[in-house]
């Protein structure tokens, strides 16, 4: 989590709020990581970077792929955005596919939970993650140039990483260049793992570069940027024994196996040694990914009477990754897509201020080769949205309305399915005392099924599943209530949120059978309820010290009382932080509980505690030449820990002791 400063800080503007609101003005909770806190929190993947925040975990697939899981939801229910434009990669298709975004180059990361994400797509039932960057300049640097550079080393995987960013401009033209690189070996795990001291094939090598150019005027800007990102990482947990498996009705048949031996619910702490088969590095498949993306962004302020701004966001993506085994390409995934978003912010009408917009996208996805478990598909989406706010005295009211249409066509079979949905959100914030506020929001959102949920049919080796889609799936409808209580000033501050999300026709992968670690997974629909609490309380002890307690819990059940798979367990943490002159520091203990509430065929996960700390020295504060040297340590006690949200938790435990040292300079 981001470290809290002892003194009050200026409120950060939430770019993705649609109306440039401060975090305390939002009707539902929002997380903003920026500045020094973001520098120290950033990790190799977006999921790892955010997983310490209340209500957020990571999907954990080795070291190369980890997507944010918000309030128990992931995949297509969590939108990942690049400054408001959807990132078009293959990460929603499967958790072994990396998010095409580099945290080292992010200037700010915003997380909208629940109803706050409605204007970015009704399908974002869990929330939205907006990654802000500087690749398209929005202003001319005052001294003609500005930039930053960062170096870091992590002991847990012998990770070496660097990033550099430079913006220059004169007159009305500004240009930006940036680049990053990472080289990490197989990461070490906590002590006592029967599979060895490290996870075979968990290496991660990434690189990326971007060039941007923009025209900047007194009333706005218009620019474009070309970005290329590359990644090569291993897929741990590969099991060759399942290659010949196929379904017979609701059961699996795996070659010479005479019976259909079902999986059992067992503890890692009792009898899990057989789960960890050591594989030679050559046996581990490797993902070789390349993403080329063209971004267009623009804003025009006061374009004509009645409107204060028009904003444009667009992205054109050519994404490909090869899954390589024994030196040969086994499967190639391609995603050619575009996303365009135009929004206009109007001046107050009868006291109501708001933004209206249009969003459209097309995604051509294909998989060719041994694991082509989804036939080529074309998905087209169009959405219209309206967001309005009204303020009176100590009250702020918000209303959002969105209508979406999706068409998903399977090219081989010729099957086409169309879904329409209208979503709405109503909320209010009441500042009932100076520094105190209470927020209540209700939303009703419709999510159309993803192409993979409709048309999947085949063996997916990475997740050890045989997936069966259902072309007759209906849109799911979410009814969500959020209640938030905040105190933002004084020696004691807190932020507590309770929510209940009732989803009609929830789409999930139901496991019908399991043999030798392979699961027969069929996409099904049942009514489900997600209930949870997220909280953080901080007490200023003296001028230099502060004490925080934080935690979260989510319960996800179907109507028959059974549990949904891969739900994060409850956790609670205690942190002591300090700021003295140029020094910042914190030490925390995070306790993650045992996960016994598992779905059928899912193994239970033992609880664990982790000791983390961080120290930073900040030089040149308040000047254009700030610099920072930092040390952060995670899992100092080298605890063996498993992630309940991971498909491969048995084959790839979490990283053991990891000490990262880094330096960042601005110029």
N, C-alpha and C positions, 0 to 999 in steps of 0.2 A: 504494500500500500504506500501511497505517497506520504511523506513525512509532513506532519503539521508544524507550522512555525509558531513559536511562542507569542509573537505579536500579530495583530490583525494585518492581513494582507489585502491589497486591492482585489476585488472580486473579478474572477476570470470570466470573460465573455464566452458563452457556449455557441460556437459558430453553427453547429448543427441544430440549434433550437428553432431555426427558421425566422426568428424575430430578434436575434442578437441579444438574448436574455442572459442575465447572470445566473450562476448555478443556484442561488438561493431563491430565485424567482420561478424556477421550474416546478410544475405541479407534481412531477415524479422525480425520483432521485437521479442524479447525473454524476458521473465521475469524470474529472478532468485532470490529466497528468501533463505537466509542462514544466519548463525550467529545470532547476537542479534536481527536483524529485524525479522527473522523467529520465534524466541522464543516469541516475543511479538505479532506476527500476528496469530500464530497457534490457531485454534479453534477446536470444537468437530468433525467437518466434513471437508472434503477436499474442498467442495464448499464454506463453510463459510470462510475457511482460505484464499482463493484466490479471493473472490468476490470484494475486494477493488481495484484490479489491473485494469488498463485500458483494456477494451474489454472483461472483465470476470465478470460474475455474478454467482449466485448459483441457483439450481433448487428448493430448499426450500420445503421440505416435512416434516413439524414439526421439531423436534430437532434431529432425528436419521438419516435422509437421506438428503444429499444435494450434488449434483454432479456439477462440473464446467460446465458452459455454456459459450462457447467462440464464440464471434462474432455472437450471435444469434443462435448458433447450440449446440446441446447436444446429449445425447444418444450415438448411435454407431458412430456418426461423431466426437466424442472427445475420443481419446485413453487415458486411464489411465494406466501408466506403473510403474513397480517396478524395478528401475535401468535398464530400457530398455526392460524388459519382461512384456508382457501384464498381467494386473490383471484380473483374470478370476472369476468374481462374477456374480451377476444377475442385476447389477445397470444399464446396458444398456437396460434391458427389460422394466423397469418401474421406475419412479422417486421415488417411495416409497421404493425401495431397496437400502440399504446402500452400499457405496464403501468399500471394504474390505482392508482399509489402515488406519493406525493410525497416524495422523499428529504429535502427541507428540513425536513419535519415528523417525521422519524424520530428516535427517541432512541437506538436501537441496531439494528444490522443483523448478523444471524448467518447464516453460510453453512455448511451441513452437506454434506459430500461423500460420494458413494457410499452405503455401507450405513447411515451415520448417519441418513439420511432415511427409512428404511424405515417408521417408525411414522406418517409423514405420507402414505403411499401407496406401494404397490409400484411404481407407475409412475414414481416419482422416482429412476430409475436413475442419473441424473447427479448429483442432489443436491437440496437445498431451500434457499431463501432466506427467512428469517423477518425481517420488518420490524416492529420493536417501536415503539410510539408511546404517547402519554399521553392519547389521546382518551377513554378510560374510566378515571377515577381509581381507584386501588387503595388509597389512603390519604388521610387528611385532612392538608392542609399544616399544619406546626407553627405557623406564624405566621398562618394563616388564608388565605393566598394565596401563589402562586408562579407564575413565568412566565419567558418569554424572548422576545427579538425579534432578528431578524437582517436585515441589508441586504447586498447584494452587487452588484457590477458586473463583467461580463466583456467584454474588448475584442474577442475573436474573433468575436462575433456581436452586439456592442453589447447584451449581455444585462443587463437590470435585473431583480432578483429580491428578494423579501422574504418573511418569514414571522413570525408572531406567535402565541404560545401562552400561555394563562392558565388556571390552576386555582385554584378557591376552594372553601372548605367550612367547615362548622361542625356540631358534633354528629356525627350519622351520615350526613349528606348532603354530597356533593361534586359540583361541576359543573366542566366544562371547555369552553373555546371555543378554536378555533384557525383560522387562515386563512393562505393563501399566494397569491402571484402571481408570474408571470414573463412577460417580454416580450423576445423575442430575434429579431433579424432574420436574414437569410441569413448563414451563417457563412463566414468566409474560409478558404481552403485554403493549403497550403504553396506556396512559389514554384515556378514552372515548369509549372503545369498548363495544358494546351492549352485547357481548357474555360473559362478565365477566372480571376479572382481569388477568386470565391466560388461557392458551389453554388446555382443558381437554385431557389427554392422551398423552401429549407431553414430557413425561419423556424419559430419555436415559441412559442406563447402559451398559458399554462396558468393556471388559478386553482382554488382549492378552499377549502372551509370545513367545519368539523365542530363539532357540539354534543353533549356527552356528560353523562350524569348517572348517579351510582352511590350505592348505599347501602353504607356501610363499617362493619363491626362488628369486634369483637375476634377473631373466628374467620374472617373472610373478607370478601368483597364481592360485590355483584351490580349490574351496570350495563349501560347501552346507550348507543349513539351513532349519530347520523345524519350521514352524510358525503356531500357532493357534490363531484365533481371534474370539471373541464372542461378540454378541450385543443383547440387548433386549430393544426395544423401541416401543412406541405407534404410531398408525396411526390415527391422528385426522381427523375429518370431516366425519366420517363414517355415512352413511344414510341408515337406514333399509328400508325406503320406496321404494327403487329401486330394492329390491331383486327379485321381480317377473316380472321385466320388460324384454321384448324381442322385437326384430324388426319384423315389417311387411313391407317388401320391404325397402323403404327409410324412414320409420317412426317407432317410438317407440310405444309400447303398454304396459301400466303399470297397469295391473289388472283392477280395477273398474273405472279407469279414463276414462271419456267419450270422451275427446278430446286429441289432441296431443300438447297442449300448448307449443309453442316455447319459447326458452330463449330470453331475450331481452338485448340489450346493455344499461346498466345503470351505473351511477356513484355510487361508494361507499359513496361518500359524501352526496348523495341526498336520496336514498331509498334502502339502503342495509341492514337495520336491520333484515329483514326476512331471510337473508342468514345465520345467525348465530344461529343455534339451539344448546342449551347446552345439552351435553350428559353426563350421569353418567359415571364415570371412568370404570365401568364394561362393558359399551357398546362399549368401544374403543378397536378395535382389537390390538393385540400385535404381533410384529415380534420377533421371537427367532432365531437368526442366529449363525451359526458356520462355520468357514472356516479353513480347514487344507491345508497347502501349503508347498511343498518341492521346494526350489530354488537351482539351480546349476549355479555358475558363475565362469568364468575363463578367464585369459588373458595370452598369451605368446608373449613376445616381441622378435623381430628379429628371427622368427622361421626358416626361410630359405631365400636364396638370393632373393631379389626383394620385400620382404614383411617386413613391420616394426612391425606388430602386428596381432594376431588372437584373437578374443574375442568370448566367448560363454555365452549365457544367456538362461536359461530354467526354466520352472515352471510347476509343477504338482499340480492341485488343486482339492480338494474334498469339495464342497460348498453345504450347505443345510440351508434353513430357513423355519420355520413353522409359519404360520399366525394363531394365536390363538384367538378365540372369545368365550366368556362365559366359559372359562376354557377348551375348547376342540379345537383340531387342525382342522381348516377348510380346509386349503390348505398347501401343502408342495411343495416347489420349490427346485430342485436339479440341480447342475451344476458340472459335472465331466469333467475336461478339462486339456489339456496340451498345452504348447507354447514353441517352440524351435527356437532360433535365433543364427546363426553363421555368423560372418563377418570377412573379412580379409582386412587389410589396406596395400596398396601397396606403394612402394617407387615411387618417381616422374618418369614419363615416358614422355619424351618430354615436361617437365615442369608441367605436370598434376599429381596431387596427389589425391588419392581417396580411397574409401572403397567399396567392393562388398560383397554381402551376400545372405543368404537364410533364410527364415522364414516360419515355418509351425506350424499349430495348429489344434486341434480338440476339439469340444465342444459338450458334450451330455447334453442337457437341458430337464428337464421335470417338469411339474406341475400337481399335483394330488390332487383332492378335489373339494370343492365348486366353487373356482375361477380358475379352470384350463382352462383358456381361450385360451391357446396355447397347442396344442398337442405335445407330446415328439418329439424332433428334434435332428438330428446330423448335425453339421456344420463343414466342413473341409475346411481349407484355406492353400494355398501355395503361397509364393511370392518370387520373385527374384528381387534384387535391386542393383543399382550402383550409387554412388555419387562421383563426381569429382570436383576438384577446380584447378584454374590456377591463378597465381599472376604475375603481371607485373607493375612495377613502383607503382603508387598509386591506381591501380585497382585490384580487386579480382573478378574472374568469377566463377560461380558455376553451375553445371548441374547435374540433378538427373533423373534416369529412373527406373521404377518399373513395373513389370508384375505380376498380381495376378489371381488366379483361386479359385473360391469358389463353393462348392457343399453343398446344404442345403436339407436334406431329412426329410420329415414328416413321423414318424414311423407308426402311426395309418392308415393314408390314403395311404401310399406308394408313395405319390407324391414326386418327386425329381426335383430340379431346379439347374442348373449350370450356372455360370456367369464368364466371362473372361474380364479382363480389363488391358489396358496399360496406365500408367501415366508418365508424365514428368514434369520437372521443370527447368527453366532457370533463372538465376539471376546474378546481379553484384552489387558490392559496390565500390564507387569512393570516395576516401579521397581527396577532391579537395582543402582543406586547412588544416593545422595542427589543429586537434581537431574537424574538420567537416567531415561528410560523407553523401553520398546519396546512397540509394539502390533501385533497381527496380527488381521485380521478376514477372515472368509469370509461371503459372502452369496449367496443364490440368490433372485432376484426375478422376478416375472412381471408384464409390462405388457400390458394389453389395448390394442388399436389405438384411436386417437382417431376420432371420427365423421368428421373430414375425411379421414383416411387410408382410411376405408371407402367414403365416398360422394362424394368430390369428382369433379366432371366439368364442366370449363369453363375459360374464359380468365381468368387472374388478371393484370391489367395491371400492378399495383404491382411484382410480382416478375418480370414478363415470362416467365410460364410458362403453359402449358396443362396443367392438372392432371387426372389420371385416377386415381380411387380404385379400391380392390379390396375388394368386400364379403366376399371369402373369406379375408381375412387372419386369421392365427392370433395368439394372444398370443405375445410374444417373451419369452424366458427368459434372464436375465442371471446369469452366474456370475463373481463378482468377488472378487479377493484384494487386500487392502491391507496393506502393511508400513510401519510408521512408526517412526522413531527420533528422540527429542527430548532436548535438554538445555535446562533452563529456568532455571538459576541459574549464577552465576559470571560472569566477564568475557567468556566465550565461550558463546554460546547458539546452538542450531540446531534446525531442524525439517525433516526429510527424509522424504518418502513416495514409495514406488513402488507402482504398482497394475497389475493386469492384469484386464481385463473381457472375458470371452468371452460373446457374446450369440448365442443360437440363434434364428434367425428374425428378425433385426434388420430393422425396417421403415424404409425410406428412399425418398426420391424419386429414382428412376433416370431419367436423361435419355436418351430414345430418339432424339431428333432435335433440331436447332437450325437456325433460319432467321432471319436479320436480328436476332439478339439474343434471339429467342423460343425457349424450350426446351419440348419436349414431355416432361412429367414424369409418370412412372407410379409409383405406390406399390407397391413390391416387397419381397420378403423374401429375405434371404440371411444366412448366418452371418457374423458380424463379430467382430473383436478390437480392443479399445482398450487400448493399453499406454502408460504415462506415468510421469513423475517430476515432483514438485514439491518445491522446496527453498528454504530461507532460512537463512543463517548470519550471525551478527552478532558483532563483536569490539569490546569496550569499549576504546578507545585510551587515554583518560585520564578525569578526572572529568567533562569536558564533551563529549567527542567519541566517536562510535561509527561503525564502518564495517560496512556490510552488503553481502552478495552474495546475489542471489536469482534464481530462474528457474524455468522449467517447459518441458516438452515432452510432446506426445501424438502417438501414431501410431495411425491408425484405418484398418484394412484389411478387405476382404472375403476370404473363403476362397480366391478365385482370385488373390489378390495385388493386385487393383486397389484404389485409394484411394477413401475416402468423400469427398463434396464438402464444401467450406466448413469445413475443419479449420484451426484456428489454428496458425501455425508456431511453432517453438521461439523462446524469448526468454531473455535474461539481463540483469541490471541490477546496477549498483553504486551505493550510496548512502552519503553522509557525512551524519550527523545530529549536532545539537548541542542542548544545553539548558543555558542559563546564566541564573540568576536568573529573571526574568520572560520571557526570550526563548526561543523554540524556532525551529529552522531545519533545513533539509535541502536537499541538492542531489543529483541522481541522473542517471545516464545509463542508458537502457534501449535495448538493441539487439534488434531483432526480425529474425529470419532470413528469408530468401527462402522462399516456399512453392512448391516444385516438385512436391510430392506431391499432385497434383490428380486429380479424377475426369474422365471423358471429357466433352468439351465445356466444361470449366471452364478459365478463364484462370489463368495463374500470377501470383503476386504478388511484387514485388521486396521485398527487405529494407530496413529503415530504422533509424535511431537517433534517439532523442529526448532532449533535455536538459530536465529539469524542476527546479524549485526551489520552496521555500516558506519564508516567514518569518512568525512570529506573536509578538505581544506580549500577555501574559496578565496582566490586572490583577485585583486582589481575590481571588487564589487562596486557597481555604480559607474564604472567606466566602460568605454567601448572595447577594452582589452581584458575582459574577465577570463579567468582560467580556474580550473578545478582539478585537484588530484583526489582520487577516492579509492577506498577499499571497501568491498562488501563481501560478506561471507554468508552462505546458506548451508543449512544442515551441518552446523559445526560439530555435532555429536556423531555424525556419520550414520544416521539412522536408516535402516532398511525400510523403505516405504513404497506402497503401491497406489496407483491412481484408480479410483473406482469408476472414472469416466472413460477409461481407455479400453479399446478392444483387445489390446495386447499387454494388459497389465501384468500377466504372469511372465511373459518373455522379456519385458522391458520395464523393470522397476524405475522409480524416480532417481534422479541423480543423487549421489552421496555428497560428501563434503566438497564444497566448491568455493574457492576464494578468488575473487576477481579484483584486479587492480587496473586502474585506468586514469587517463588524463585527457582533459578537454580544454581547448583554448578557443577564444573568440577574437576576431580581429577586424 
